[in-house]
């Protein structure tokens, strides 16, 4: 290992403790939806804008505009399917993501 590489790496005392959030609101900076297997797809004709999908989404990946369903934030959606499961009119379907 060259000295340049060793100089750039931090020692164990300089690394933050795992799992700590060092700055409030930093999750928006990270693209966490790139590994999903399924994508949510909404049938807008069936959607009643009850926003239960928004309430239950663990990743805040449902964007509401003017009090109605706007779109899915695919940078943060992990494809868990909770939105589809909670939709009372089954307006959201999970479809396989193309690779």
N, C-alpha and C positions, 0 to 999 in steps of 0.2 A: 504494500500500500504506500502510495506516495505521500509526502508531507502535506501537499496541498489538499488532498482528500481528508486527511486526518484533521487538519485545521478547520475545515468547514463543518465537521460533525460536532454536535453538542455532547457534552458529558452527561452522566445521569443526574447530576445536581442541577443542570440547566434545563432539563426537560420538565414540562408540566406533568403533574400527577394525572394518570390516565382517567378519562371520564369527567374531568373538570371543565366547566364552561368558564373560560377566562374573560369573555366579553359578552355582554347582554346582546341578544338578537343576532348572533353570528351565524345561525343556521341558514339564513337566507343566502349566504355566500357559497354554500356547498351544494353541488348538483348531486342529489342523493337518489334520483330516479332512474339512473342509467342501467341498473342491474335487473330490473323487473322482468317477469315472464309474461304477465298479462297487462293489458291496457283497459281502462274504463272507456266505454262508449255510451253516450247518452242519446236516447230517442227524445228529441225535444217536443215532439207531438204528444208523447205520453207524460212528460214531466209536468208535475203540478206545482213546482217551486215551493215545496214544503220545507226544503233545505235540511232535511234530516241527514242527507249525505254530507253536508257541510258540518253539521254538528258532530257527527261520528268520525269524520276523517282524522286519523291520528297525525297526519303530516301537514295539515292545513293546505292541502293541494287542490281544494275546490275554491275557486274565485267567485265571489258574489258581486254582481253589478246591479245597482239600483234595486236591491232587495230580491233579486232573482238569480237563479243559477247562471253564471257567466261562462266559465270554462274550467277545464282541469289544468292545473299547473304541472306539466309533465317533467319539469326539472326536479320536482320534489315528490311526485306520486311514485309509490313503490309497488303499485299493482296488487295491494292486499285484498281488495274486493269488499271491504267493509261497506263502502258506499253502495255497492250493488246489493249487498245483503240487507241493508237497512232501508232501501228505497221501498216504500209501501206499494207503489204501482209498477215496480220492476222496470223503470225507465232506463236503468243503467245496466249494461251487460259487460261482462269481462271478456275480452277477445285476446287471443294469443298474439303476443308481440312478434313482429317479424325481425329477424336478426340480420 
